[in-house]
Amino acid sequence: MNPFRRSPFVIVATVLVYLFLYAPIVGLVLYSFNASRANVTFEGFVPAFSDRVVMEGSLVKSSPCGPFHWYCDLAKNDDVAEAAGNTLTIAVTATIVATIIGTMAAIALQRYDFKLKPFSQLSLYIPIVIPEIVMGIGVLTLFSQLFGWVNEAFNLSGDARLSLGMATVTISHIAFMVPFVTLVVQARLQGFDKSFEEAAMDLGANEWTTFRRVTFPMILPGVMSGALLAFTLSLDDFVITFFTNGPGSTTLPIYVYGLLRRIITPQVNALSTVWILVVFTAVLLLQLIQNREQKQHS
Amino acid sequence: MTSEFAVEMRDVVKRFITPEGNEMAAVDRVTMQIKNGEFFSMLGSSGCGKTTSLRMIAGFEWPTEGEVYIEGNAMGHTPPFQRKVNTVFQSYALFQHMTVYQNLAFGLEMEGAKEEEIKKRVGRALEMVQLTGMDRRRPRQLSGGQQQRVALARALVKTPDVLLLDEPLGALDLKLRKEMQLELKALQQQLGITFIYVTHDQEEALTMSDRIAVMSKGQVQQMGTPVEIYERPSNKFVADFIGESNFLEGKIKSLSKNEASVFVPSLNTEVTGMPISAGLVKGEDVVVSIRPEKIRIADKDTKSNNMFRARVTNTVYIGADTHIYVDVHDAKMKVLEQNRISRLDPKSFYVVGQDVWLLLMPENTLVLKKD
């Protein structure tokens, strides 16, 4: 049928793409079951179940969790639990706030004409195209300067002093998530016929009821995909978080980076595997929503 | 009902700023009075201001100048949800995330109606548009014609004083459209509601309306019954827009109380005894308008007034009618003949090159101001 289908070039390219995209992931997952604590080469699965961990050199001989030894190890790690908690708290909070702001911005840009509209539209792309490290340094500078002034002006001391932490990370995440949400929702609104809203008002619904009962349900798939995209971006953001976090606000990417600088045990792989599963689920959901949306449009 | 008029527009102007930054009047000093229980149409080609006028009655747009009255009350900036009119949209605008039942119930919920009452009224409305049993369907599971009926029922279930219809049949195929025209008219008569109907289809307007406002360039060109509009168009635009007409330029030769004689250079003669419209003066340049079906064609000269020798240049057979194109002196005219006799009979038609006689009947020939 398609002459390209059997072309050796296509086959080679496909194999290479899959190799470079997925082999590292497969390897990473495989190594999370590694019996070797050093985790340089794969020494086979942790072989047996027993009531306690038996080590022989750097090899784990048996464990209560068997091959899932490093996952159990991970579960016992309070730092990981805290980092995971922080990551989720930040991601959920930032997603909710960014989705609300981003959706409102999208509606405003779609519906109203105002003087600085071209500028506002363009400014949306800046946080997306700007190198993340530049934005990271930018927000860090902003916060340090701002906090310095506030601390000095109100003569704050001790715990009352403003400092980097959960709040600064969350605010920075909101800042870089809003444009993504706005652009996704805007794409959805592009095809939105104003007559739906006119019809609702014609039938007696005021502006708020019209939004609640007609506009919002109709753009909900767009809002949901925007929110999920923002959520996944927040979950694995490293650079901006690196610059804006402080004591007690370590997120998973920051924690893993810290581990790598010391020793790499398969625990890191176990953590990464769990994480990949979470992000994959989110992306899968996103795809499902988008597919359903497309079906509705056709 | 407190007012004689269901809807009134007084000197309404609506100006828009075009993307190029120019000001443009979409509606330019429109005044209309629409009586209670009337089937009123606004007819015109796109951009004539008919839809903008309708949207100002609905409350989606506010007039730049002038005022819209509904049941005698000045509307000012009253929002759509506080006006007792309902709209059937050209695109139907059915809520895709709701079932047919929910679409119809929406407007009643907004009134605060109880569930029992909603159920009863939605049932009745669905019955009225012959969609009983479809209440659980989603709009996209329905055919175009069915969606159109849902849109109609959704507006009617609110029992408005005035129903606004914006080219509601535009998306339907010809046969269904003709059926719906008759159905809509019957429904309007049965309910006794005022219908304001926007269309660009002259046949549709003539079929259904009690009165028609012919619009062009934001202004009402003529307002009247279908017969008035067709038989006595008040200017060349209306004569040209509604149906077909032969236009012959001329100059008024003599003028009596109700008759005019016009010298037509292209016929090199005078056309006499025609009824006149107001405001014409002797010596004025005018246009003589004759509908193709109002011209008699004969193969013998009967020595009547306004009889002209002509030569057939082309004939087009359309089934029910034949269009005959003729040259009369320097003028080209179109004559429409009904095929009362089968075209298979060779005596039943005129052939190209044949000499014929045309009879213009003065009572069906109009003298109009030159635009």
Interface residues (C-beta under 8 A of the other chain):
Chain A: D193 S195 F196 E198 A199 A200 M201 D202 L203 G204 A205 N206 T209 R213 V214 P217 M218 Q296
Chain B: A58 G59 F60 P79 P80 F81 V85 N86 T87 F89 Q90 S91 A93 L94 F95 Q96 H97 F106 G107 M110 E111 R140 R154 A155 K158
